[in-house]
């Protein structure tokens, strides 16, 4: 039996994810108390195969969630009759504040001593850190549209075992902050900036001229060679330990030229090695192109 648990931050998209799971043929239940997980599984198993894919949203709304959930999940992972996967959804504080403001919903921590919505969100982030560390997949939905979420969930649930590690390359600008979900962060501001080349200023790292400029420097070539050697050494150990996702963040000043160009080149090199790679250019649409 396949059992997917959706958890994570309030407002990060768990309800929309349930809709995606239903489209994929999963029997779904929202706000399942941790103490009822085993009962829910027994009921599904009693259907003699009619319900063999189940999905449950289990989060901070349930009483004693933080205390009960980790132990119950550890016990479930020991069972051979259940293939369990935990998907943790998160988003930036700014995104969550905007979502709660737009929907006018109360945050689950509404009755706590925290004063502002931002404080409640940060408090929840801290509380859920141990749950996040247990997850098989962590998804940052800050920039996701519904179709992006659906594509990502399908990708996660249908990957063959040999491609179980999904690598996400995020390009970003340091002036806008380092991506929260980063596993590995590399600073590319040592590479000469195409922004100061008149013919390249208004172009991005997706443009071949910018890529050629970035690659024209020996330090860029040496960095890419050493980075590939490092990743080819590291990735097999991540796979061996059962890691399902790896987020590599590449940063430059504004997130338009150097990081985008290197992100594009790195993704092609990793795909040539047979890895499952996607690229997110987080700050490419920001107006300041420096």
C-alpha positions as CSV (number, residue, x, y, z in Angstrom):
1,X,0.0,0.0,0.0
2,X,1.2,3.5,-0.9
3,X,0.7,6.0,1.9
4,X,1.6,9.6,1.3
5,X,1.5,12.1,4.2
6,X,1.2,15.8,3.4
7,X,2.4,18.1,6.1
8,X,4.2,21.4,6.5
9,X,3.5,25.0,7.2
10,X,0.0,26.5,7.3
11,X,-0.8,28.2,4.0
12,X,1.9,26.4,2.1
13,X,-0.5,24.6,-0.2
14,X,-1.6,21.4,1.5
15,X,-5.2,21.7,0.5
16,X,-4.3,22.2,-3.2
17,X,-1.9,19.2,-2.9
18,X,-4.8,17.1,-1.8
19,X,-6.7,18.0,-5.0
20,X,-3.7,16.9,-7.0
21,X,-3.5,13.6,-5.1
22,X,-7.2,12.9,-5.7
23,X,-6.6,13.5,-9.4
24,X,-3.9,10.8,-9.2
25,X,-6.3,8.3,-7.7
26,X,-5.4,8.6,-4.1
27,X,-8.1,8.3,-1.4
28,X,-7.5,11.5,0.6
29,X,-8.4,12.7,4.1
30,X,-7.6,16.1,5.5
31,X,-6.6,16.9,9.1
32,X,-6.2,13.3,10.2
33,X,-5.2,13.1,13.9
34,X,-1.9,11.2,14.3
35,X,-3.5,8.8,16.7
36,X,-5.9,7.6,14.0
37,X,-3.3,6.9,11.3
38,X,-3.1,3.2,12.1
39,X,-6.9,2.9,12.2
40,X,-7.1,4.7,8.8
41,X,-4.6,2.3,7.3
42,X,-6.5,-0.8,8.7
43,X,-9.7,0.4,7.2
44,X,-8.0,0.9,3.8
45,X,-6.4,-2.5,4.0
46,X,-9.8,-4.1,4.8
47,X,-11.1,-3.1,1.3
48,X,-9.0,-5.9,-0.2
49,X,-7.1,-3.7,-2.6
50,X,-9.9,-1.4,-3.6
51,X,-8.1,1.4,-1.7
52,X,-4.4,0.8,-2.1
53,X,-3.2,4.5,-2.5
54,X,-4.0,6.8,0.4
55,X,-3.0,10.3,1.3
56,X,-3.5,12.1,4.6
57,X,-2.9,15.7,5.5
58,X,-1.5,15.7,9.1
59,X,-0.3,19.0,10.6
60,X,-0.2,21.4,13.5
61,X,-4.0,21.6,13.7
62,X,-4.1,18.2,15.4
63,X,-3.7,18.2,19.2
64,X,-0.3,16.8,20.3
65,X,0.9,16.6,16.6
66,X,4.5,17.5,17.5
67,X,4.6,14.9,20.3
68,X,2.8,11.9,18.6
69,X,3.6,12.2,14.9
70,X,7.4,11.4,14.9
71,X,7.0,8.2,16.8
72,X,4.1,6.9,14.8
73,X,5.9,7.6,11.5
74,X,9.0,5.8,12.7
75,X,6.9,2.8,13.5
76,X,5.2,2.9,10.1
77,X,8.6,3.1,8.3
78,X,9.5,-0.3,9.8
79,X,6.5,-2.0,8.2
80,X,7.0,-3.9,5.0
81,X,3.4,-3.8,3.9
82,X,3.4,0.0,3.6
83,X,5.4,2.3,1.3
84,X,5.3,5.6,3.1
85,X,6.4,8.9,1.8
86,X,6.3,12.2,3.7
87,X,6.0,15.5,1.7
88,X,6.7,18.7,3.7
89,X,5.4,21.9,2.1
90,X,6.9,25.3,3.0
91,X,7.0,28.8,1.7
92,X,8.8,32.1,2.5
93,X,7.4,34.2,5.3
94,X,6.5,37.0,2.9
95,X,4.5,34.5,0.7
96,X,2.6,33.1,3.7
97,X,1.8,36.5,5.1
98,X,0.4,37.5,1.7
99,X,-1.7,34.3,1.4
100,X,-3.2,34.6,4.8
101,X,-4.0,38.3,4.2
102,X,-5.7,37.5,0.9
103,X,-7.8,34.6,2.2
104,X,-8.5,36.3,5.6
105,X,-8.0,32.9,7.3
106,X,-6.8,32.6,10.9
107,X,-3.4,31.1,11.5
108,X,-3.5,28.0,13.7
109,X,-1.3,29.9,16.3
110,X,-3.9,32.6,16.5
111,X,-4.5,32.1,20.2
112,X,-0.9,32.1,21.2
113,X,1.1,34.9,22.7
114,X,2.5,35.9,19.3
115,X,1.3,39.3,18.3
116,X,1.8,39.6,14.5
117,X,1.0,37.2,11.7
118,X,4.7,37.2,10.8
119,X,5.6,36.2,14.3
120,X,3.1,33.3,14.2
121,X,4.5,32.0,10.9
122,X,8.1,32.1,12.3
123,X,7.0,30.4,15.5
124,X,5.4,27.6,13.4
125,X,8.5,27.3,11.3
126,X,10.6,26.7,14.4
127,X,8.1,24.2,15.9
128,X,8.0,22.2,12.6
129,X,11.7,22.0,12.1
130,X,12.0,18.4,13.5
131,X,9.1,17.3,11.2
132,X,10.8,18.9,8.2
133,X,13.9,16.9,8.9
134,X,11.9,13.6,8.8
135,X,10.4,14.4,5.4
136,X,11.3,12.5,2.3
137,X,10.5,15.5,0.1
138,X,10.6,19.3,1.0
139,X,8.8,21.6,-1.5
140,X,9.0,25.4,-1.3
141,X,5.7,26.5,-2.9
142,X,6.5,30.3,-2.8
143,X,6.6,30.6,-6.6
144,X,4.3,27.7,-7.4
145,X,1.2,27.9,-9.5
146,X,-1.3,25.1,-9.3
147,X,0.0,23.5,-12.5
148,X,3.6,23.7,-11.1
149,X,2.5,21.9,-7.9
150,X,0.8,19.2,-9.9
151,X,3.8,18.7,-12.1
152,X,6.1,18.4,-9.1
153,X,3.9,16.0,-7.2
154,X,3.5,13.7,-10.3
155,X,7.3,13.9,-10.8
156,X,7.9,12.9,-7.1
157,X,5.5,10.0,-7.1
158,X,6.5,8.5,-10.5
159,X,10.3,8.6,-10.5
160,X,12.0,5.3,-11.0
161,X,14.2,4.2,-8.1
162,X,17.4,4.9,-10.0
163,X,16.3,8.5,-10.3
164,X,14.9,8.8,-6.9
165,X,17.1,11.8,-6.0
166,X,15.7,14.9,-7.6
167,X,18.1,17.8,-8.0
168,X,16.7,21.3,-8.1
169,X,19.0,24.1,-9.1
170,X,17.9,27.5,-7.9
171,X,19.5,30.7,-9.2
172,X,19.1,33.8,-7.1
173,X,20.3,37.3,-6.3
174,X,22.0,37.8,-2.9
175,X,20.2,41.2,-2.7
176,X,16.9,39.3,-2.4
177,X,18.2,36.7,0.1
178,X,19.4,33.1,0.0
179,X,16.6,30.5,-0.8
180,X,15.4,28.9,2.5
181,X,15.3,25.4,1.1
182,X,19.0,25.4,0.0
183,X,21.1,22.3,0.8
184,X,24.2,23.6,-1.0
185,X,24.9,27.3,-1.7
186,X,27.6,28.6,-4.1
187,X,28.5,32.3,-4.4
188,X,29.3,33.2,-8.1
189,X,30.1,36.8,-7.5
190,X,33.8,36.0,-8.1
191,X,33.0,35.8,-11.9
192,X,33.3,39.1,-13.8
193,X,29.8,40.6,-14.2
194,X,28.2,40.7,-17.7
195,X,26.0,43.6,-16.4
196,X,28.9,46.0,-17.0
197,X,29.2,44.9,-20.7
198,X,27.0,47.3,-22.6
199,X,25.7,44.7,-25.1
200,X,24.9,42.2,-22.3
201,X,23.3,44.5,-19.7
202,X,19.7,43.9,-20.7
203,X,20.2,40.2,-21.5
204,X,20.0,37.4,-19.1
205,X,22.0,34.2,-18.4
206,X,19.6,32.3,-20.6
207,X,21.1,34.1,-23.6
208,X,24.0,32.3,-25.3
209,X,26.0,35.5,-25.5
210,X,25.9,35.9,-21.7
211,X,26.8,32.2,-21.2
212,X,29.7,32.5,-23.6
213,X,30.9,35.6,-21.7
214,X,30.7,33.8,-18.4
215,X,32.4,30.7,-19.7
216,X,35.2,32.8,-21.3
217,X,37.0,33.1,-18.0
218,X,39.4,30.4,-16.7
219,X,38.0,30.7,-13.2
220,X,34.5,29.9,-14.4
221,X,35.7,26.8,-16.2
222,X,37.8,25.6,-13.3
223,X,34.9,26.2,-10.9
224,X,32.5,24.2,-13.0
225,X,35.0,21.3,-13.2
226,X,35.6,21.3,-9.5
227,X,31.9,21.6,-8.7
228,X,31.0,18.7,-11.0
229,X,33.7,16.6,-9.3
230,X,32.4,17.5,-5.9
231,X,28.7,16.7,-6.9
232,X,29.6,13.4,-8.5
233,X,31.4,12.4,-5.3
234,X,28.6,13.6,-3.0
235,X,25.4,12.5,-4.8
236,X,25.9,8.8,-4.6
237,X,26.2,9.1,-0.8
238,X,23.0,11.1,-0.7
239,X,21.3,8.4,-2.7
240,X,22.7,5.7,-0.4
241,X,21.3,7.4,2.6
242,X,17.9,7.6,1.0
243,X,17.8,11.3,0.3
244,X,15.0,12.1,-2.2
245,X,15.9,15.7,-3.0
246,X,18.9,18.0,-3.3
247,X,18.6,21.7,-3.7
248,X,21.7,23.5,-5.1
249,X,21.5,27.3,-5.0
250,X,23.7,29.5,-7.2
251,X,23.9,33.2,-6.3
252,X,25.1,36.3,-7.9
253,X,24.3,40.0,-7.1
254,X,20.9,40.3,-8.8
255,X,20.2,36.8,-10.0
256,X,20.0,37.7,-13.7
257,X,23.4,37.0,-15.4
258,X,26.1,34.8,-13.7
259,X,23.9,32.6,-11.6
260,X,21.4,32.0,-14.4
261,X,24.2,31.2,-16.9
262,X,26.0,28.8,-14.6
263,X,22.7,27.2,-13.5
264,X,21.8,26.5,-17.1
265,X,25.2,25.0,-17.9
266,X,25.4,23.0,-14.7
267,X,21.9,21.5,-15.3
268,X,23.0,20.3,-18.7
269,X,26.1,18.7,-17.3
270,X,24.2,16.9,-14.6
271,X,21.5,15.7,-17.1
272,X,24.3,14.3,-19.3
273,X,25.3,12.2,-16.3
274,X,21.7,10.8,-16.1
275,X,20.4,12.8,-13.1
276,X,16.9,14.1,-12.8
277,X,17.3,17.9,-12.7
278,X,15.0,20.9,-12.7
279,X,16.0,24.6,-12.7
280,X,14.3,27.6,-11.0
281,X,15.4,31.1,-11.9
282,X,14.0,32.7,-8.8
283,X,14.9,36.4,-9.3
284,X,15.0,36.5,-13.1
285,X,11.9,38.7,-13.3
286,X,13.0,41.3,-10.8
287,X,13.6,44.7,-12.5
288,X,17.0,45.5,-11.1
289,X,19.3,43.5,-13.4
290,X,22.7,44.3,-11.8
